[in-house]
């Protein structure tokens, strides 16, 4: 869903500090700051790339609307799921968030999917536990550099 961030990171260089300042000073989301500085955000760039690569339209829609599911032309549970998963992961520190935790969980997405706060908290707890388990599985594997020396 964030393929646009990968592509934009190659071209935003000189504008990144300005975007980050808007995020920090105004408590704007990274997407709002991208729009202000660049005239486009990573969601739109990602959707354009996915379309160019002939991804299915449903995936393109999830990429394009994952920050704003309410403005998608059609309500789709897949978009709501990607939105909630992305927001919760970023709030918990997973991913490459650079907007000082300015994530906004869309209440309409929660209501459309009939998800309770308790369910979200349980999912977050389980995700954290699973991430810790995966980290422990890989902590004793030597790095390529260690193997060479």
C-alpha positions in Angstrom: 0.0 0.0 0.0 2.9 2.4 0.5 4.8 1.7 -2.8 4.5 5.4 -3.5 6.8 6.1 -0.5 9.5 4.0 -1.9 9.4 5.8 -5.3 9.0 9.2 -3.8 11.9 8.8 -1.4 14.2 8.8 -4.5 12.9 12.2 -5.6 11.8 14.1 -2.5 15.3 14.5 -1.0 15.5 18.3 -1.0 11.8 18.7 0.1 11.9 16.1 2.9 12.9 18.7 5.6 10.2 21.0 4.5 7.6 18.2 4.6 8.8 17.1 8.0 8.7 20.7 9.4 5.0 21.0 8.3 4.3 17.7 10.1 6.1 18.7 13.3 5.0 22.4 13.4 1.4 22.0 12.4 0.7 18.4 13.5 -0.3 17.6 9.9 -0.2 14.1 8.5 2.7 13.2 6.2 0.1 13.0 3.4 -1.1 16.5 4.0 2.4 17.8 4.0 3.3 15.9 0.8 0.3 17.5 -0.9 1.2 21.0 0.3 4.9 20.8 -0.7 4.7 18.5 -3.8 1.1 18.7 -5.0 0.7 15.0 -4.7 1.0 12.4 -2.0 2.6 8.9 -1.9 -0.9 7.2 -2.1 -1.6 8.7 -5.5 1.9 8.1 -6.8 1.6 4.5 -5.6 -1.8 4.0 -7.3 -0.4 5.4 -10.6 2.5 3.0 -10.5 0.2 0.1 -9.6 -2.0 1.0 -12.5 1.0 1.2 -14.8 2.0 -2.3 -13.7 -1.5 -3.6 -14.4 -2.4 -4.4 -10.7 -6.0 -5.4 -10.1 -8.2 -2.3 -9.6 -9.1 -3.4 -6.1 -5.4 -3.3 -5.1 -5.0 0.1 -6.8 -8.0 1.4 -4.9 -6.5 0.1 -1.6 -3.2 1.9 -2.4 -4.9 5.2 -3.5 -7.5 5.5 -0.7 -5.8 3.8 2.3 -5.4 7.1 4.2 -8.9 8.4 3.3 -11.3 5.5 2.8 -14.4 7.7 3.0 -13.5 9.6 -0.2 -13.1 6.4 -2.3 -15.6 6.4 -5.1 -17.0 3.1 -3.7 -16.9 1.8 -0.2 -14.9 -1.3 -0.1 -14.1 -3.4 3.1 -10.6 -4.1 1.7 -9.8 -0.3 1.8 -11.1 -0.1 5.3 -9.0 -3.1 6.4 -5.8 -1.7 4.8 -6.5 1.7 6.4 -7.0 0.2 9.9 -4.0 -2.1 9.6 -1.7 0.7 8.4 -2.9 3.1 11.0 -2.6 0.7 13.9 0.8 -0.6 12.8 2.2 3.0 12.5 0.7 3.9 15.9 2.5 1.0 17.4 5.8 1.9 15.7 5.8 -0.7 12.9 6.8 0.6 9.5 8.5 3.7 8.2 6.3 6.4 9.6 7.8 9.9 9.6 5.0 12.0 10.7 5.4 12.2 14.5 2.6 9.8 15.1 0.0 11.9 13.4 -2.2 9.0 12.4 -5.9 9.2 12.4 -8.0 6.1 12.6 -11.1 6.5 10.6 -14.2 5.9 12.7 -16.3 5.1 9.7 -13.9 2.3 8.7 -14.2 0.9 12.2 -18.0 1.1 12.1 -18.3 -0.4 8.6 -16.2 -3.4 9.7 -18.0 -3.6 13.0 -14.6 -3.7 14.9 -14.5 -2.9 18.6 -11.7 -1.1 20.4 -11.1 -4.3 22.3 -10.7 -6.2 19.1 -8.1 -3.7 17.8 -6.3 -3.8 21.2 -6.2 -7.6 21.0 -4.9 -7.6 17.5 -2.2 -5.1 18.4 -1.1 -7.2 21.4 -1.0 -10.3 19.3 1.0 -8.5 16.6 3.5 -7.2 19.0 4.0 -10.7 20.5 4.4 -12.3 17.1 6.9 -9.6 16.0 8.9 -10.3 19.2 8.8 -14.1 18.4 10.0 -13.5 14.9 12.8 -11.2 16.1 13.9 -13.9 18.6 13.9 -16.5 15.8 16.3 -14.4 13.7 18.5 -12.8 16.4 21.0 -15.7 16.4 21.4 -16.0 12.7 24.7 -14.5 11.7 24.7 -11.6 9.2 26.4 -11.9 5.8 29.2 -9.7 7.1 29.8 -12.0 10.2 29.9 -15.0 7.9 32.6 -13.5 5.7 34.9 -12.6 8.6 
